[in-house]
Amino acid sequence: MQRFRDALLLLCIPFLLLHCNRANGMTAPLDSATTDISKALSAIDNSLADASRQLALTGLSGDEARKVLSRICSALPCSIDGITIDTTGCIVDVEPAEYRNIIGKNISDQQQVHTILKERKPVMSKLFKSVEGLYAMDAEYPVFNKAGKFTGAVSLLFSSDQLLRKSIEKAVTGSEVNIWVVDTNGIMLYDIMPEHIGLNLFTAPLYKSFPSLQKITRRIIKEPEGNGRYRFYRPRTKETVSKEAMWKTVSLYGKEWRIVACVIQPNKP
């Protein structure tokens, strides 16, 4: 019996080592991407908090307010524009100047705007099509004047794809790891295949024939960290392969993104 156990252990060791090597190979890129993305989201928070303090003194419109909005945009490479919104949800001012045509538009029907006007605390949107005509995300911060009265909000419209791509491409360089990002609604925020961005992993036809992918996605959404396996296409091909995945979480203003690292499992001999 002991010899049988020893033989079984010897057979298992190569598999265990291979599994550990793949897991270790994912850990460094995943940690790197997660750290960088967290820093980028913190930079958005810090910029908006600082802008809110300045706008409390300058007001929501005019040359000085525009300087504040311009500084936000220039400090954050992923930015599209910065705007101020009054208490009715109307856009009061905007930078850069190319988007001035949206001044006066009422955007109170957007969920994040409705939320900040009601709750008066920072909020981040889901991926959506903005009044600027772009698919992007919006982070907003409340503005209170010197007397402590709520006067509206300052908003940064930013490209989540650009924010994520920079961190992820740097993290996976020189490795066989692929990283994708999904929000807790199942919406793809980043993928090496740009046409996947914006698709819902539960409803898009592309994913419906891969039940193991949908199964692990349900876990990913429920569990802030974890690991598992699924089957899907090899990137840029129609070849179906098995993948091992590991994920972590970043967040801003209560909205969570899952950062998912994966590697293709070798074919069994």
N, C-alpha and C positions, 0 to 999 in steps of 0.2 A: 504493500500500500504506500509506504514512504517513497519507494522508487517511482511509483506512478505519480505521486504528488510532485516530486522533484522534476520528473519529465514534463509534466503539465506546466509547471512554473517556467521551465526553460523555453517551452513553446510560447508562453504568454509574454515573456520579457521583451522580445523584439516588437510586438504589437504595442506594449505599454510605452516603450521608448519612443516609438514612432508617434504615438498619440501625444506624449509629453513634448516632443520636439515641435509638433505642429502647434500645440497650445502655446508653447514658449515663443514660437515664431510669430504668433498673432499678438501676444501681450505687448511687446514694445511698440509696434505701430499703433495699436489701439490706445495705449496709454498716451502716446505722443499726440495723436489726433484729438483725443478727449481733452487733454490739457490745453492744447492750442485753441480749440473751439470754445472752451470755457473762458479762456482769456479774452477772446474776441467778443463774447457776449458780455463779459464784465466791462470791457471798454465801451460798449454801447450804453450800458447802465451808467457808468461814470460820466460819460459825455452828456447824456440826457439829464442826469441829476445836476450837473454843473450848469447846463443851459437853463434848467428850470429856475435855479437861483438867480441867474443873470436876468432872465426875462421878468422876474418879479420886480426888478428895478427899471428895466427898459420899457415894459409893456409888450404886447404881443405883435405889434406892427411898427413899421418905420425903419429908418436906416440902422439904428442901433440893434434892433431886434434881428434884422437881416444879417448883421455881422455875427450875431450869436449863432444863427442857423448855418451860416457859411462856415464857421469854425467847426461845427459838428461834422459837416459833410467832408471837409478837407482832412479831418483827423481820422476818418474811418473809410478805408479803401472800398468797402462793400456798400457804401451809401449811394442812394439814388437822389433823394432830396430830403430837406428838413422843412417842416411846416409848423405853424401855430394854429390852434383851433380854439374858437370861443366856446362859451357854455351852451350854445345851441347846436354845436357841431359844424359850424361854418368855418372854412379855411380863411384865416385872417392874413397870413403872409407865407412866403415860400422862398427858398433858395435851393438850387441856383435859378437864375432869372428865366431860363428856358421853360420853366414850369409855371410862370406867373399867370398863365391862362386859367389855372384851376382856382385862383383866389375867388372867394365868394361862394364856391360850391359847398353844399351841405352834405356831409358824409356821416351824419348821425346814424344812418342805417347800417353802417359797418359795425360788426359785433364789437371790435376792440374799442371803437369810439363810443358806442353806447355804454360799454362797461366803464370806461374811465370817467365819463360824464356822470354816471350813476354812483360809482364807488370811490372815485377820486383817489385812486392809487395806481401805480405803474401796471402796464399790461402789454402783452405781446400778442400779435395776431397769428392766425394760421396762414398758410400760403394762399394768396388770393390775387385777383386782378384788380389793380388800383385804378383810381380816376386818371392817373397818368398813362394808363393803357399798358401797364407792365405787370407781369406775374412776380410778386415780391412778398416781403413780410414787413410788418409795421410794429415798431416798439414805441410806446407813448409814456409820457411822464406828466403828472399834474403840475400846474403852475398856480401858486398862491401869491397875491401881492403882499406888500410890506405890512398891511393890516391883517394878513392871514386869510383874506377872502379868496375863494376859489375863482380864478378868472379864465381857466381853460386848460389847454395841454400843449406840450411840445412833442412833435412826432418825428421819428426817423424812419423813412421808407428805405429798406435795404435789400440787396440781393442775397438771399440765403445761399443760393448756389455758389456765388463768388466767395462768400465767407467760408463755406465748407470746403470748396474745391482747393483753396490755397493751403489749408491745414492738412487736408487728407492727402493731396498729392505729395507734399513734403514727407508725411509720415510713412507712406508706403514705398517710397523710392528705394530701389535695390532689394525689395522683398517680393514674395509671391502672394502677398496679402492684398485682398480687395476690401474696401470699406464702403458701406452704404449707410444712409441715414434715413430714419423714418420717424414721423411724429406719432403721438398716441392715438391718432385717428386712423392710422394705417396709410397715411399719405407719404409717398417717397419725396424727401427733400433733397437728396443727393444720390447719384449713382454714376458709375463710370460711363454708363450709356445715357446721354442727356435726354433721350426720348422717354426714359422711364420717370423722369422727375415730374411730379405732379400727379402721378397715377396712384390709385388706391389699391393696395395689395389684396384687399378682400373683394373688390368689385371689378377691377379692370380685367378684360378678357385675357390679356397676356398671362395672368397668373392663375387663372381658374383651373388649368389642367395640372397644377402642381400642389396637391393637397398638403404635402409635407412642408412646403413654404408657408402656406396659410396657417398651418398648425403652429409652426415655430414663431410666426408673426404674432399670433395670439399670446404666446408666452412673452415675447419681446415687449409687447405693449403692457402686459401686467407686471413683469418683473424688471426692476431697474438694472439688474445685472444678471448674467447667466451665460449658458452655452448650450449648444445643441447641434443637430444636423438637419439638412434638408436637401432636396434635389431641385436644380434649376439649370438654365442654360450656362454653358461656358461663355464668358464675356465675348461679345461680337460674333457669336456663332449660334447655330441651332443644335449644337451637341448638348445633350442632357448629361449632367455630371452630379456626383454627390459632393456636398460641401459641409465643412465643419465651421461653426460660427461661434463667436464670443461677442458679447455686447456690454456697453456701459451707458451711462446717462449724463447729459448736460441739461441745464435748465436756465430759464430767465423768466422772472415774474410769474412763476407757477406753471409755465409751459415747458414740457419736457421733450427732448429729442433723444432717441436711442441711436447710439453710434455702434454700428455692427461690423465687426471684422470677420472675414471668412477666407478660407483656403480650400482649394479643390482637393478632395481625397484621392489618393492614387487608386487606380483600378486593381481589383483583386486578381492575383495570378490564377 
